[in-house]
Amino acid sequence: MALYRKKPVVIEAKKHSNVSTAKEIAEWIRSYEGECSVITENGRLVSFKIKTLEGDMKVITGDYVIRGVAGEFYPCKPGIFRQTYERIS
């Protein structure tokens, strides 16, 4: 069996931590013509969904939203994000 190493790539990512970051992330996604929708409960923003290559995916507080190498967006749980990526700037 052959072994493979993941190629180093640079991605853009933003962490969803509150209402203000949710709005910022939504604007960021839309600036690349991506699609997202907000989910509210009793008039409060709870989470939002983004359209990914695999379908709509829910983003909750603490999740990261990543813009991949092909311009696609997708959510990533914090633990996986920390294991996979390191900040470079």
N, C-alpha and C positions, 0 to 999 in steps of 0.2 A: 504494500500500500504506500502511495506517495504522500508526503507531507506538504502542506501549503501554508504560506504566511499571507495575511491580509496586507495588500499594498497600502502604503501611507497615502491618505488623501486629506485634503483640507475641506471642511464643511462649515457652513454658517449654522448657528443654532441660537435659540433664545429660550430662556426658562420662563414658564408660566408660573407666576407667584401671586398675582393679585389681579383685580379688575383692570388696573392701569396697564399691566404687562399683557393681559389678554387683548386689549384694544390695540396695543402696539404690535403684537404678533399678527393680529388680523389684518392690520394695515400693511405689514411687511409681506404677508402671503398674497394679499390682493395686488400689491405693487408688482408682483411677478405674474399677475393674472391667474393666481391660484384661487381656489374657492374654499370658503369656510363659513360656518354659521354659529351664532351664539345660542347657548342654552341658559335660560333664566328660570329661577324659582322664586315666587313671591316678589317679582321685580328685581331680584338680585342675580347677577351673573354667577353661574355655578361652574360652567365649563363651556367648551365650544367644540365643534366638530370641524375637521379638515378633510377635504377630498384628497385621497391618496390613490396611488396606482392600484391598491387592493380594495378600494371603496372608502366610504366615510369612516373616519376613526375619531373617537372621543379623546379630547385633551383635558386632563384634570390638573388642578393646582399641584405644582412640583414637577410635572412632566416638562421635558424639553421638546421643542419643535425644531426639526432639522431640515435644512434645504440640502438635498443630496447632490451628487455630482452631475446628474442629468437635469437638475432644476426642480426635481420633485420634492414635495413636502411630506413629512410623516412625524408622528409623535414618538418619543423614546422615554421610557421610565428612567428616573434618576440613577438607580443602581447600575443599570446597563450602560447608561451614558458615561458615568464615572469610570467604568471598567474599560470602555472602548475608546474614549476621547480624552485628550489633555488640551488645556487652553494654550494657545500660542501667541495671542495678542489681547 
